[in-house]
Amino acid sequence: MAETEPEVEVNGTEVEEDGQDDDIKQKKQTRHDGGAADLERVTDYAEEKEISAANISSAVEQFGNQRSKENELRVAKEKELQKVQVKKEDIELIMNELLVTKAQAEKVLREQSGDVVAALEAIISS
């Protein structure tokens, strides 16, 4: 007589132990192998694609141009702000009331065209 595997009762149903475990292991292994195959396809594609040195140098040049334009704009803005006349008393008032540095107080005051109230509001809102 052939010996059969003992059946185990799980949650009210009889289940064969070895057959189900093998099926679960096989399904998990198949699922993991499929992911590895997908990963191989992605990496193969990325390895075949090349970036030319001309494209890289062009991109670096564009970034450099953009940075220099931003620097020029910042310098021009600072020159315009230096033309604005501010009073020492106004700077000291802002420094004492809001506990900011002299440079910060002067910068905000110049940005607000010397208007103390607007400068105070700008510092408070930021």
Summary of the structure (lengths in Angstrom):
residues: 126
radius of gyration: 36.1
end to end distance: 87.8
largest distance: 109.3
contacts: 259
relative contact order: 0.06
helix: 75%
strand: 6%
